[in-house]
């Protein structure tokens, strides 16, 4: 209900009717799991340098339907960020312009529901680019894997501290690691976590 009201006003701010498809009724059992790598963790100052995404359909990761893009940043890569994603400025010499990538990304996700690990940050980074040009924020329904995991776990061990670190959730759910942490691999691993969680008997997605 709240999401419908929010999107009613969000849609009124849309500057380009080309993107009305984002507000169409969502497919029943289709999700896009995505992850962004950035120059740092400051939403206002830092830039996206890569986006990895994959389609989930009927409890299956459709690996043939993937989105992998590298973006040329306008800001300098932070040392702490490089230690995580191992992407250097020289690795982005042939990267694409953010505006072109964002347009392709919106076409890829369409009106599907979104999935991610600490998804709020990634959505905020995408919104940073689309709000000035399109007048809207992403209207897609979003599912945060760490929140789903927390609610599922707290049912089993109430009043306990739940470790929400990526690798901890992976290990607990017996999800295989796919090598280095890049945007696409993280999207695939997060998608596996999401599928396993959403099929647990007591997990109900709203």
MARTIZA-858015 format. One record per residue (C-alpha): residue in three letters; x, y, z. Coordinates in steps of 0.02 Angstrom, whole numbers, plus 50000, padded with zeros to 5 digits. Example, Ala and Ser with C-alpha at 12.3 -4.5 7.8 and 13.67 -1.06 7.14 Angstrom:
<rs>
+------+-------+-------+-------+
: rest :     X :     Y :     Z :
+------+-------+-------+-------+
:  ala : 50615 : 49775 : 50390 :
:  ser : 50684 : 49947 : 50357 :
+------+-------+-------+-------+
</rs>
This chain:
<rs>
+------+-------+-------+-------+
: rest :     X :     Y :     Z :
+------+-------+-------+-------+
:  unk : 50000 : 50000 : 50000 :
:  unk : 50138 : 50122 : 50050 :
:  unk : 50239 : 50076 : 49895 :
:  unk : 50087 : 50112 : 49784 :
:  unk : 50060 : 50283 : 49862 :
:  unk : 50244 : 50326 : 49849 :
:  unk : 50249 : 50277 : 49666 :
:  unk : 50092 : 50375 : 49627 :
:  unk : 50184 : 50535 : 49670 :
:  unk : 50349 : 50469 : 49600 :
:  unk : 50268 : 50439 : 49430 :
:  unk : 50201 : 50617 : 49425 :
:  unk : 50381 : 50680 : 49427 :
:  unk : 50434 : 50575 : 49276 :
:  unk : 50510 : 50689 : 49144 :
:  unk : 50517 : 50564 : 49001 :
:  unk : 50369 : 50453 : 48952 :
:  unk : 50493 : 50330 : 48876 :
:  unk : 50518 : 50262 : 49052 :
:  unk : 50335 : 50236 : 49096 :
:  unk : 50368 : 50048 : 49084 :
:  unk : 50456 : 50059 : 49252 :
:  unk : 50286 : 50090 : 49333 :
:  unk : 50193 : 49947 : 49248 :
:  unk : 50132 : 49799 : 49354 :
:  unk : 50280 : 49690 : 49401 :
:  unk : 50300 : 49510 : 49338 :
:  unk : 50244 : 49387 : 49471 :
:  unk : 50401 : 49283 : 49496 :
:  unk : 50541 : 49383 : 49416 :
:  unk : 50678 : 49477 : 49507 :
:  unk : 50838 : 49567 : 49461 :
:  unk : 50980 : 49541 : 49584 :
:  unk : 51112 : 49675 : 49565 :
:  unk : 51268 : 49745 : 49644 :
:  unk : 51371 : 49903 : 49618 :
:  unk : 51555 : 49933 : 49646 :
:  unk : 51598 : 50114 : 49684 :
:  unk : 51744 : 50233 : 49709 :
:  unk : 51696 : 50244 : 49893 :
:  unk : 51550 : 50240 : 50014 :
:  unk : 51494 : 50422 : 50006 :
:  unk : 51335 : 50424 : 49901 :
:  unk : 51347 : 50610 : 49865 :
:  unk : 51531 : 50616 : 49818 :
:  unk : 51576 : 50444 : 49751 :
:  unk : 51536 : 50362 : 49584 :
:  unk : 51484 : 50191 : 49521 :
:  unk : 51625 : 50101 : 49430 :
:  unk : 51537 : 49937 : 49391 :
:  unk : 51364 : 49859 : 49394 :
:  unk : 51329 : 49673 : 49391 :
:  unk : 51154 : 49603 : 49381 :
:  unk : 51064 : 49441 : 49342 :
:  unk : 50885 : 49385 : 49314 :
:  unk : 50798 : 49268 : 49438 :
:  unk : 50645 : 49180 : 49367 :
:  unk : 50543 : 49042 : 49448 :
:  unk : 50678 : 49004 : 49577 :
:  unk : 50810 : 48994 : 49441 :
:  unk : 50958 : 49108 : 49407 :
:  unk : 50951 : 49142 : 49221 :
:  unk : 51137 : 49167 : 49192 :
:  unk : 51109 : 49201 : 49007 :
:  unk : 51014 : 49357 : 49058 :
:  unk : 51152 : 49456 : 49140 :
:  unk : 51211 : 49635 : 49146 :
:  unk : 51396 : 49676 : 49171 :
:  unk : 51462 : 49851 : 49141 :
:  unk : 51614 : 49953 : 49192 :
:  unk : 51598 : 50142 : 49209 :
:  unk : 51726 : 50281 : 49196 :
:  unk : 51715 : 50377 : 49362 :
:  unk : 51730 : 50565 : 49382 :
:  unk : 51799 : 50548 : 49557 :
:  unk : 51959 : 50465 : 49617 :
:  unk : 51954 : 50286 : 49677 :
:  unk : 51974 : 50273 : 49866 :
:  unk : 52109 : 50156 : 49931 :
:  unk : 51989 : 50063 : 50046 :
:  unk : 51871 : 50031 : 49900 :
:  unk : 52011 : 49963 : 49791 :
:  unk : 52056 : 49838 : 49928 :
:  unk : 51878 : 49768 : 49918 :
:  unk : 51843 : 49760 : 49731 :
:  unk : 52024 : 49762 : 49666 :
:  unk : 51976 : 49880 : 49524 :
:  unk : 52109 : 50010 : 49485 :
:  unk : 52093 : 50169 : 49384 :
:  unk : 52197 : 50091 : 49244 :
:  unk : 52069 : 49950 : 49234 :
:  unk : 51936 : 50078 : 49185 :
:  unk : 52025 : 50157 : 49036 :
:  unk : 51901 : 50076 : 48915 :
:  unk : 51750 : 50093 : 49031 :
:  unk : 51586 : 50171 : 48973 :
:  unk : 51497 : 50333 : 49015 :
:  unk : 51380 : 50322 : 49165 :
:  unk : 51231 : 50397 : 49073 :
:  unk : 51239 : 50264 : 48937 :
:  unk : 51257 : 50125 : 49065 :
:  unk : 51112 : 50187 : 49172 :
:  unk : 50997 : 50192 : 49021 :
:  unk : 51043 : 50013 : 48977 :
:  unk : 51024 : 49960 : 49159 :
:  unk : 50848 : 50030 : 49170 :
:  unk : 50801 : 49936 : 49012 :
:  unk : 50875 : 49777 : 49087 :
:  unk : 50783 : 49786 : 49253 :
:  unk : 50620 : 49851 : 49182 :
:  unk : 50479 : 49842 : 49309 :
:  unk : 50546 : 49687 : 49397 :
:  unk : 50573 : 49674 : 49584 :
:  unk : 50750 : 49709 : 49643 :
:  unk : 50859 : 49603 : 49757 :
:  unk : 51026 : 49642 : 49837 :
:  unk : 51140 : 49637 : 49988 :
:  unk : 51132 : 49804 : 50079 :
:  unk : 51028 : 49855 : 49930 :
:  unk : 50984 : 50026 : 50000 :
:  unk : 51159 : 50090 : 49958 :
:  unk : 51156 : 50024 : 49780 :
:  unk : 50982 : 50092 : 49747 :
:  unk : 51034 : 50261 : 49817 :
:  unk : 51183 : 50263 : 49698 :
:  unk : 51071 : 50227 : 49548 :
:  unk : 50947 : 50360 : 49607 :
:  unk : 51088 : 50485 : 49614 :
:  unk : 51101 : 50476 : 49425 :
:  unk : 50919 : 50457 : 49374 :
:  unk : 50838 : 50587 : 49488 :
:  unk : 50917 : 50740 : 49402 :
:  unk : 50880 : 50677 : 49225 :
:  unk : 50716 : 50581 : 49244 :
:  unk : 50643 : 50666 : 49397 :
:  unk : 50609 : 50500 : 49484 :
:  unk : 50689 : 50372 : 49598 :
:  unk : 50683 : 50186 : 49559 :
:  unk : 50500 : 50134 : 49582 :
:  unk : 50538 : 49947 : 49588 :
:  unk : 50493 : 49847 : 49741 :
:  unk : 50654 : 49800 : 49831 :
:  unk : 50706 : 49651 : 49938 :
:  unk : 50857 : 49664 : 50054 :
:  unk : 50936 : 49493 : 50079 :
:  unk : 51017 : 49534 : 50246 :
:  unk : 50848 : 49592 : 50314 :
:  unk : 50762 : 49433 : 50254 :
:  unk : 50901 : 49331 : 50332 :
:  unk : 50887 : 49426 : 50497 :
:  unk : 50699 : 49400 : 50509 :
:  unk : 50716 : 49216 : 50467 :
:  unk : 50857 : 49190 : 50591 :
:  unk : 50777 : 49285 : 50735 :
:  unk : 50630 : 49164 : 50730 :
:  unk : 50751 : 49024 : 50773 :
:  unk : 50858 : 49115 : 50900 :
:  unk : 50757 : 49261 : 50971 :
:  unk : 50847 : 49399 : 51069 :
:  unk : 51012 : 49347 : 50991 :
:  unk : 51138 : 49449 : 50893 :
:  unk : 51126 : 49403 : 50709 :
:  unk : 51287 : 49415 : 50609 :
:  unk : 51239 : 49496 : 50443 :
:  unk : 51409 : 49493 : 50359 :
:  unk : 51404 : 49431 : 50180 :
:  unk : 51523 : 49286 : 50206 :
:  unk : 51434 : 49234 : 50366 :
:  unk : 51266 : 49223 : 50279 :
:  unk : 51346 : 49129 : 50135 :
:  unk : 51422 : 49000 : 50253 :
:  unk : 51264 : 48979 : 50356 :
:  unk : 51158 : 48950 : 50199 :
:  unk : 51291 : 48836 : 50124 :
:  unk : 51312 : 48944 : 49969 :
:  unk : 51472 : 48913 : 49867 :
:  unk : 51593 : 49057 : 49845 :
:  unk : 51627 : 49114 : 49668 :
:  unk : 51802 : 49183 : 49684 :
:  unk : 51837 : 49368 : 49696 :
:  unk : 51710 : 49496 : 49753 :
:  unk : 51660 : 49586 : 49594 :
:  unk : 51489 : 49657 : 49553 :
:  unk : 51430 : 49510 : 49446 :
:  unk : 51494 : 49372 : 49561 :
:  unk : 51417 : 49460 : 49711 :
:  unk : 51251 : 49474 : 49618 :
:  unk : 51255 : 49286 : 49580 :
:  unk : 51297 : 49239 : 49759 :
:  unk : 51165 : 49357 : 49828 :
:  unk : 51038 : 49283 : 49708 :
:  unk : 51078 : 49109 : 49775 :
:  unk : 51053 : 49171 : 49953 :
:  unk : 50888 : 49252 : 49906 :
:  unk : 50819 : 49096 : 49822 :
:  unk : 50866 : 48987 : 49969 :
:  unk : 50790 : 49108 : 50095 :
:  unk : 50628 : 49142 : 50003 :
:  unk : 50592 : 48956 : 49996 :
:  unk : 50608 : 48932 : 50183 :
:  unk : 50439 : 48881 : 50260 :
:  unk : 50420 : 49035 : 50372 :
:  unk : 50486 : 49166 : 50252 :
:  unk : 50349 : 49272 : 50175 :
:  unk : 50397 : 49408 : 50052 :
:  unk : 50284 : 49560 : 50051 :
+------+-------+-------+-------+
</rs>
